[in-house]
Amino acid sequence: MEKFEVRKQERETNQSLIRRFSRRLRDSGILTTAKKSQFRKRAKSAQMRKRAVLRKLEKQKEYTKLQKLGRV
C-alpha cells in the first residue's frame, strides 16, 4: 500500500491542508481499493458450483414437465 505525508505549508490554513490531503488521498486510490477489498466476495468452491448447476438443471426439468402438462 502506498504511503504519503502531507505537511502544513507556511501560512496555510487547516482547511486547505485537509483539502490538499483529501485530494491527494483520492488521487492515490488508496481509499477505493480499501473499500473494494472490504466487500470482496469469495470464489465459490467447486462443490458449491456443481450443486448450483444441478439445482438449476433440476428446476429446468421441473419447469419443462409443468409446461408439457399445461400448468405454466
N, C-alpha and C positions, 0 to 999 in steps of 0.2 A: 504494500500500500504506500502511496506517495505521501510524504510529509512536507509541509511548508510552514513558514513562520512569517508573521506579519508584525512588524514593529511600528510603533507610533512615530510618525514623522514630526519634524519641527512645526509648531503652530497648526497642528491638525486636530480637529475636534474628535471626540469619542464616536460621534455618529458616523463621520466619514471613515474612521478607522474600521468600524463594524461593517459599513457598506463595502469597503475595499476587501475586507476579509471574506464577506459573504460572496462577493463576485468571484474572488479567487477560488473559493471552495466550490462554487457552482461550475466554474470553467474547468476545474481539475477533474470533475466527475466522481469524486470520492463518495459523495452522498448518494448519488444514484446507484452506484454499484453496491453500496451497503444496503440500500432499500431493496434492491433486486435479490440479493442473497438472503435477505431476511425471510422472504416468502418463496424461496426456491422449492420446487416440488421434486420429490424423489422419483427416480425412474422406477416403473413397476417391474417386479421380478418376472422371470419367465413363466413361473407357475401362475401368477396372477393374470398375465396376458392370455395364457391358454384358457383359464377359467372364463375370462371375459369373452373370448371368441366362442367358446362352447355355449355360453349363455345366449349370445347373440344368435347363433345357429338354431338353438332350441326355440327361441322366440320367433324366428323366421318360419320355422317348421310349423309351429302352432298357428301362426297368422295365416299361412297358406292353407292349412287344414280348415280353419274357420271360414276363409274366403271361398273355398270349394263348397262348403256346406251352406253358404249364403248368409252367414251371421255377421259379416262385416260390411 
